[in-house]
Amino acid sequence: MTSPHQAPAAGAAPTPIAYDHVIVGGGMVADAAARGIRERDADATIAIISDDIDEPYTRPALSKKLWTDPDFTWDDVPLGTADDTGAVVVLRTRVTALRPDAHELDTDAGDTYPYGTVLIATGGTPVALPIEGGGASDRVLTFRTAEDYRHLRALAAQADRIAVVGGGYIGSELAAALVQQGVDTVLVHSTATLGADVFPADLADHFAGMFRDAGVELVGGHEVVGGVAGDAGVRLDLEGGATVVADAVVSGLGIEVQTELAESSGIATGDGIVVDAHLRTDRADVFAAGDVAEYPDRILGCRRVEHVDNAEQMGRQAGRNLAGAGEEYTHTPYYYSVVFGTRYEAVGTLDGSLETVEDWVEPLERGVVYYLDDDRVVGVLLWNIDDRTDAARAVLTEDGPVDRDALIGRIREEAS
């Protein structure tokens, strides 16, 4: 077999590189999928084609433990995919075309890969800020990759003031990480109160207070509509005419899902790449998993999930199915965040506009919040409550109308 790193002779056509299974994308889904394949087949050939510059790594650490846990170092970040699974990991390479009928794909390196099965795990591209000169400035960055982490870490060591844009999981974690490094930090977010889009009002007030107490300047109720990056720093222009000035800015506004490869190949897409319960697309031997996959959750219905539990569990199941397992993906994922020593986990839909039932062991410090819609529980928030995600899933499986009084104590007393 020709090595994917071996260049063809001058003037020669690229030599096809055949693999039993090809994984497009090099994130945590790819690692889990390669391990899933190995659970079923010890000998199959596997290629992982990634446009990243690093082999698969644990992505949540980039905004959490690498900043806050001195015992967690960069050596803990790589997942060891190639060594553990024998997969060939091809970095700095983008898949430019997928031909399902021919069972082939092409890369921007000029290689063609015939495959038996292929998994699309392309994830998403972080949303950039509309800042003039931002694309050419090392003071303006998005946050998604290990290289982005290294860039922001270097900025944090030299900048006096850094602005973070976005009040969701990534934005809030980055603001917490930076201020704990002694950086003067300002967090620009679009809600009136930080967290108000996902938490009930009293908890959102408490959440915002955690950031203010730590020294983060909160600029709420504004979106960034423009700005300018220069040699001396960055100016952010906010809707309504206000401005924020900082030495550097990082966007934590989420991702735009990378469905272009599927779309150009004639594969059905919606909110993401549409897959069935076996994680198959509508084309033979083409699967999708992770952030990019729109799948039928057995409890919550059709959805797309951008969190690590889903990446690991769906990736593993996709890998097993690439290798012929034929099993349905039945896991309903949870998601979590950690800021200032507070950990919260959730299953289902968190929407601050929904009716909630709050059940606190210690008010606003440890408890459970249930989110109700159409008289049934559609989401469960576990605030500093450990190991109760299965109990949360059980509540979500129940049909309404919900007995609100019966929710009090149901999960939190068992966790006490």
Salt bridges, closest charged atoms under 4 A:
ASP31 OD2 - ARG35 NE 3.02
GLU39 OE2 - ARG316 NE 2.97
GLU39 OE1 - ARG320 NH1 2.97
ASP54 OD2 - ARG150 NH2 2.75
ASP69 OD2 - LYS65 NZ 3.87
ASP84 OD2 - ARG35 NH2 2.93
ASP101 OD1 - ARG283 NH2 2.56
GLU104 OE1 - ARG99 NH2 2.76
ASP106 OD2 - ARG99 NH1 2.49
GLU147 OE1 - ARG150 NH2 2.89
GLU173 OE2 - LYS64 NZ 3.04
ASP184 OD2 - ARG161 NH1 3.44
GLU217 OE1 - ARG161 NH2 3.13
ASP237 OD1 - ARG235 NE 2.79
ASP271 OD2 - ARG304 NE 3.06
ASP276 OD2 - ARG280 NE 3.05
ASP285 OD2 - HIS103 NE2 2.65
ASP291 OD2 - ARG144 NH2 2.84
GLU306 OE2 - ARG304 NH1 2.75
ASP309 OD2 - HIS331 NE2 2.65
ASP309 OD2 - ARG393 NH2 3.91
GLU327 OE2 - ARG320 NH2 2.82
GLU345 OE2 - ARG343 NE 2.83
GLU355 OE2 - ARG404 NE 2.72
ASP359 OD1 - ARG412 NE 2.78
GLU365 OE2 - HIS206 NE2 3.73
ASP375 OD1 - ARG404 NH2 2.92
ASP390 OD1 - ARG393 NH1 2.74
GLU398 OE2 - ARG410 NH2 2.61
GLU414 OE1 - ARG388 NH2 2.59
